[in-house]
Amino acid sequence: MSNIAVVTGASKGIGAATAVTFAKSGYDVVLNYKSDTKSAQNVAKQIESYGQKAVLAQADVFTEDGIKLLFDKIKNNCTKIDVFVNNAGIPEEPSFGDYNFSNINRSLNNNFVASVLCTQEAAKLIEYGSILFTSSIYGLQFGGNPNLALYSAGKSAIISFAQTISEKLAPKIRCNVVAPGSTKTPAWDKVNPEYAQKSLSMTLQKEWVEPQEIADAFVFLAETPHITGQTIVIDSGWQKKIRENSPARH
């Protein structure tokens, strides 16, 4: 029987690449998505082309009802799961000065709290396996983006939570994080080209990270039995460039 991976936010970008890469590695995949059914179906076809089962699970994991719906779908189709990838997140927030309880809670929910609640449910279904998280370079120490302060805070919290919960869930469940840099996903198609180019200029390699690189890291973490509580950074040298240009170095 194949191992089973669940990937949230899997209809496009990093999530889609991750779902397909787990299929290439012999996993059946539960493919969660919020609304883009056509894209999710295309990902499912790719999974099936590798001889693996794809289960479509439409659910908004940013809500408690959506999380319940996702896990009901999982339980109805799987007796257990081996890997759960907390990938869904939204890098959007109000400008500083416009914060209020509602929009702060919404941002932190979408980029942290939802993953915590999914992790809580996933841990009940994993006997031996991995829970994985997508963070961001903005979640790294001194890496926060001042224009995305709440998003940065949420992604930083993801790293801290994964490190902490890895101790609680050990030795049966391992928890690890991938922190991508500027990754060529559809979200960048909506970004001002000048801003996108500026983002690339802040790396050593002056190149986009590809979603496939993040997906490969997730599979590596899932299949390497003695890595837990760790964060892998894939950023084209962004951290190094930032440190070299910091005032403390001049």
MORA-V400496 format. One record per pair of residues at least 6 apart in sequence whose ideal C-beta (glycine too) atoms are under 7 Angstrom apart, sorted by the first residue. I is the first residue (numbers start at 1). J is the second residue. If there is no record, write none. Layout:
I|J ; I|J
This chain:
2|26 ; 2|27 ; 2|28 ; 2|52 ; 3|26 ; 3|27 ; 3|82 ; 4|27 ; 4|28 ; 4|30 ; 4|78 ; 4|81 ; 4|82 ; 5|22 ; 5|27 ; 5|29 ; 5|82 ; 5|83 ; 5|85 ; 6|30 ; 6|32 ; 6|74 ; 6|81 ; 6|84 ; 6|85 ; 7|15 ; 7|18 ; 7|19 ; 7|29 ; 7|31 ; 7|32 ; 7|85 ; 7|87 ; 8|15 ; 8|32 ; 8|61 ; 8|85 ; 8|86 ; 8|87 ; 8|88 ; 8|118 ; 9|15 ; 9|32 ; 9|33 ; 9|87 ; 9|88 ; 9|89 ; 10|16 ; 10|18 ; 10|19 ; 10|31 ; 10|32 ; 10|33 ; 10|40 ; 10|43 ; 10|87 ; 11|33 ; 11|36 ; 11|39 ; 11|40 ; 11|43 ; 12|36 ; 12|39 ; 12|186 ; 13|185 ; 13|186 ; 13|187 ; 13|211 ; 14|87 ; 14|134 ; 14|180 ; 14|183 ; 14|185 ; 14|211 ; 14|214 ; 14|215 ; 15|87 ; 16|43 ; 17|211 ; 17|212 ; 17|214 ; 17|215 ; 18|85 ; 18|87 ; 18|214 ; 18|215 ; 18|218 ; 19|29 ; 19|31 ; 19|43 ; 19|47 ; 20|43 ; 20|46 ; 20|47 ; 21|215 ; 21|216 ; 21|219 ; 22|29 ; 22|83 ; 22|219 ; 23|29 ; 23|47 ; 23|50 ; 23|52 ; 24|50 ; 25|219 ; 27|52 ; 28|52 ; 28|53 ; 29|47 ; 29|52 ; 29|54 ; 30|55 ; 30|57 ; 30|74 ; 30|77 ; 30|78 ; 31|40 ; 31|43 ; 31|44 ; 31|54 ; 31|55 ; 31|56 ; 31|57 ; 32|57 ; 32|59 ; 32|61 ; 32|70 ; 33|40 ; 33|58 ; 34|60 ; 37|58 ; 40|56 ; 44|54 ; 44|56 ; 47|54 ; 48|54 ; 55|77 ; 57|70 ; 57|73 ; 59|66 ; 59|69 ; 59|70 ; 59|73 ; 60|66 ; 61|67 ; 61|70 ; 61|88 ; 61|114 ; 61|118 ; 62|109 ; 62|110 ; 62|114 ; 67|117 ; 67|118 ; 67|121 ; 71|121 ; 74|81 ; 74|125 ; 80|125 ; 80|127 ; 81|122 ; 81|125 ; 81|126 ; 81|129 ; 82|126 ; 82|129 ; 83|129 ; 83|130 ; 83|132 ; 83|222 ; 84|118 ; 84|122 ; 84|126 ; 84|131 ; 85|132 ; 85|218 ; 86|115 ; 86|118 ; 86|119 ; 86|132 ; 86|133 ; 86|134 ; 87|134 ; 88|114 ; 89|110 ; 89|111 ; 89|134 ; 90|110 ; 90|111 ; 91|148 ; 91|151 ; 93|103 ; 93|107 ; 93|148 ; 93|150 ; 93|151 ; 94|103 ; 96|149 ; 104|150 ; 107|150 ; 107|151 ; 107|154 ; 108|150 ; 108|154 ; 111|151 ; 111|154 ; 111|155 ; 112|154 ; 112|157 ; 112|158 ; 115|133 ; 115|158 ; 116|161 ; 119|131 ; 119|165 ; 122|131 ; 123|131 ; 123|169 ; 123|173 ; 126|173 ; 127|172 ; 128|172 ; 129|173 ; 130|173 ; 130|174 ; 130|176 ; 130|221 ; 130|222 ; 131|173 ; 131|175 ; 132|176 ; 132|218 ; 132|221 ; 132|222 ; 133|158 ; 133|162 ; 133|177 ; 134|178 ; 134|180 ; 135|155 ; 135|158 ; 135|159 ; 135|177 ; 135|179 ; 135|231 ; 136|155 ; 136|179 ; 136|180 ; 137|143 ; 137|179 ; 137|181 ; 137|233 ; 137|235 ; 137|238 ; 137|239 ; 138|144 ; 138|145 ; 138|148 ; 138|151 ; 138|152 ; 138|155 ; 139|152 ; 139|155 ; 139|156 ; 139|158 ; 139|159 ; 139|179 ; 140|179 ; 140|233 ; 140|239 ; 144|152 ; 145|152 ; 158|177 ; 159|177 ; 159|231 ; 162|175 ; 162|176 ; 162|177 ; 162|229 ; 163|229 ; 165|175 ; 166|174 ; 166|175 ; 166|228 ; 166|229 ; 167|229 ; 169|175 ; 170|228 ; 174|227 ; 174|228 ; 175|228 ; 175|229 ; 176|221 ; 176|227 ; 176|228 ; 176|230 ; 177|231 ; 178|214 ; 178|217 ; 178|218 ; 178|232 ; 178|234 ; 179|231 ; 179|233 ; 180|209 ; 180|214 ; 180|234 ; 181|203 ; 181|209 ; 181|234 ; 181|235 ; 181|236 ; 181|238 ; 182|199 ; 182|200 ; 182|203 ; 182|208 ; 182|209 ; 183|208 ; 183|209 ; 183|211 ; 183|214 ; 184|208 ; 184|210 ; 184|211 ; 185|211 ; 188|196 ; 200|206 ; 200|207 ; 200|208 ; 202|238 ; 202|241 ; 202|242 ; 203|235 ; 203|236 ; 203|237 ; 203|238 ; 203|241 ; 204|236 ; 204|237 ; 204|240 ; 204|241 ; 205|236 ; 205|237 ; 207|236 ; 209|234 ; 209|235 ; 209|236 ; 213|234 ; 214|234 ; 217|232 ; 217|234 ; 221|227 ; 221|232 ; 233|239 ; 243|249
